[in-house]
Amino acid sequence: MIKDIMVHLDGSPEDEIRLEHGQALASPSRAYLIGLFTNQLPALTVAMPMDGGAATMQILAELQDEALKEGDATAKRLAERLASLQVPSELRRLDETFGALPGRVVDQARCADLFIATRPYGKAKSRDSQDLAEAVLFGSGRALLLVPPGRHRQGPIETVLVAWNGSREAARALREGMAFVEQAARTVALIVDPPAGAEPAAELKAHLAHHDVVAEVVTAESQGRDIADVILEEAQRIAADLVVMGAYGHTRLRERVFGGATRDMLTAAERPILVAQ
């Protein structure tokens, strides 16, 4: 059962989207909601030229002071927003440079049951969100709920699609997403290009049955299509409220160069995705 949820906040309009999802997940069980505000400071040592003198140092110090003051205003607004939610909550703040923020966020995420962030790739991508999401995915040991940019909460999670390939990553994602699977009205396990001669996912169905979940198993042949396209098509067909999948069965470098299901899903998915590695 999920008892505490951490939501990434950065002062952007996407904060409200992420908070909507966090509040909706926290409300039924009165889970504790933690807003983690990351306030990025200028990297003074990077920005300062080798021959920087007192004037340069003064300018850079002023830039940092300005970032801190803007952070104060944003933190005040976010604290007020959290206080208005109908769940127990708190705001935490990290003032760090670009290079230091991901590691600090990972430390925080390790002590929460779930971390909510915006889908890191696609049209609205930013280097900050990519680095942060990947750092939490690989370093925290926790699952991420990644929300498409601009995707307001659509209602309760009633239909869950589990993308299953029998891998360690898929098993981790299923374990992390079990709370959603158990509460859903419908769970569909999708197996793309299943091996011939065996009943697909018999062990998975038995495992879910031990959790009182009667899962439907759907198989699909990719026929040369990207795996992500098959998953997205099935998610559309069943109107999935959540997709649960393992992340980066191949290395990140290989997926960046040659493509892969994780990278494609985190670029194109228009539904919330729960991923674990």
N, C-alpha and C positions, 0 to 999 in steps of 0.2 A: 504493500500500500504506500502511496506517495504521501509523505508527511511535510516535505518542504520543497519549494519550487523557486529556482533562481531565474530572474528575467534580466536579460541584458538591456541596459538603458544608456543612451548616448546623447540625449537632447534632441534627437531628430524626430520628425513626424512618425517614424516607425515605432517609437516608444509606445504610443497609444495602441497600436496593433498588437504588439507583444504583450502589453498589459492586459488587453482584452482576453487573450488566450490564457495567460497566467491566472487571471481571476476566475475564468470559467472552469479551469481545472482544479483550482484550489477550493472553490466554494462548496462542492458537495461534501467533502470530508473535512472542511475547515483546515486545510493544509496551510502551512506558514508560507507567505509569499515574500521573497527577498528581491528587492530591486537593486541591481548592481550597476551603478552609474560610473562609466569610464570617461574621465575627463582628460583628453589628450593634451599634454604640454609640449611646447616646442623643444626640440632636442638641441640644447644650447651648444653642446660640444661639437655637434655636427654642423650647426649653422655658423659657428664662429670661424672666421678665416685664421690661417696660421699666424698672421701678423696683426690679429685683432687687438686693438688698443682699448683704452678706457671708454671711448665713445661707443665702440661696438658692444662692449660688455654692458653698457648702460641700456642700449637699444634692446639687447636680448633679454636683459632682466625685466624691462618694461613689457616685452612680449609675454613673458611668463606670468607677470603680475596680472596682465589683462586676461590671460587664459584662466587664471585662478578666480578672478572676479566673475568672469562669465560662468565659470563652473559653480560659483556660489549661487548665482541667480537661477541656474538650471536645477541645481540640487534642491533649492527651496521650492521650486515649482513641482518637481517630482515628488518631494516629500508630502506636499499637500495633496497631490493626486493619489498617492498610495494611501494616505489617511482617509480618503473618501471611499475606498474600496470596502466591501463588506466581508473582508477576511483579515485575519491578523497579518501584519506586515511590518517591514522595516526597510530603510534605504541605507545602502552601503556605498561608499564613494572611493574611487581610486584615481588619484592624480598622478599620472605617469607619462613618460614619453612613449612614442610609437613602439620602440623596441622593447620596452619593459612591460607594457600593458598585458600582452598575451600571457606571460608567465604568472603575473599577479592574478589574472582572471582564472587561470587554471587552478591555482591554490584555493580560490574561493569556491569554484565549481565542485571540487572534490568533496565538499561538505554539504551537498544538496542532492536530493533524489533526482532532480531533473533540471536541465538548463535550457532556457528558451532563447532563441536567437532568430534573426532573419536569414532566410536562405542566402548563402554567400555569393552565389554566382548568377549570371544572367545580366539583363540590361541594367539593373540597379546595383551591380556589384561595386564594391570598393575594396581597396587593398586592406583597409583596416578590418572590415568584416570577414574577409577571407582568412587572414592570419588568425583572428580571434577564434572563429569557428573551428578551424583546423587544429588550433592549439588545444581547445577544450576537448575536441573529439579524440585526439591522440594522447593527451596528457592527463585528463581528469579521471578516467575510468568510469565516467558517467555517460548517460545517453543525452543526446541533444534533440530537442523538438525544434525543427527548422520551419519557419513560417514564410510563405511567399510574400514578397513585398506588396503591401496594400491589401492583403487578404484578411478582411475582418472575420471575426469569429462567426461561424455559420450555424451554431447550435451545438447540442451535445454530440459526443463521438459515439455514433450508433453502429457504423459499419467500418471495420478495420480490414485492410488488405495487408497480409504478411507475404513479403517477397522471400521465398524460401529456396535455398540451393544446397542446404545441408552443411554449409561451411561454419567455421567457428564464429565468424562475424555475424552470420545470420542467427546463430544460436544466442549470441550476446544480445543482439537487438531484440529478439523475442523475449528473452528474460527481462530486459529492461522495460519492454513494453507490455508485459503481462498484465499489469493493472488495467490498462486500456482494453486489452483483449478480453479479460474476464468481465468487464462491465459492458462491453459492446453487445448489441442485439444480434449482430451478425459478424462472423469472422470468415474471411476467405483466404486460403493459402494458395498462392500462385507459384507454380513450378514451371520454369521456362526450359524447354529442351530436356525433358526428363529422360533418364536412361531407359532403354528398352528392356522388356522382360521382367519388370518388377512393379508391384503396386506402388504408385507414387505416394510418398509421404505417409506410409502406414504408421511408422513410429511417431511422426509428428502428430497425427490425429490421435493416437493413443495418449501421447504426452498431454495434449490439450484437453482430452477427455478427463484426465486426472484433475484438471483445474475446472471441471464442469463446463467446458467449452466444446460445443459441437461445431467443428469447423468444416466448411466446404473446401474441397480440394479441386483446383482448376489447373489444368495443364495447357501449355501453349507452345507451339513451335515458332522459333524466331524467324526461320526461313530467310536468313541473311539480314534481318532487321537488327537495329541496336536493341539490346536487352531493355534499356530504359524505355524505349518506345512501346515495347510489349507491356511493361509494368504500367506505364501511364495509360495505355489503352484499356487495360483491365480496371484500373482505378476509376476511369471515366465510366466504364460500362456498369460497374456496381455502385457508382456514386459514393466512393470511399471517403469517409471523413478523415481518415488517417492512414498513411502507408508506413509500415514497419519494415525496415531493411537493414542488413549489415552494410558497413561502409568500407570501401577500399580493400577488397580482397586482393587486388594487385597493388603495387606501390603507387604512391601519389605521383611520382615522376612518370611512370609508365602511363597512368591515366591522363596526365596533362599532355603527354606527347601523342599517345595513340588513341586516347579516349577510353571511356569505361562507363559502366552502369552508374557508379556513384557520382562521378563528375557530371554525367548527363542529367541525372535526376536532380542534382543540386543546382542545375542551370535552368531546367525547363519545367519542373514540377509546379503545378498550380494548386496543390493541396499540401497540407502540413505533412511533414515526414519526420518520423522518429528514427534516428540512426545511432548506431553504436559500432565500436571497432574492437 
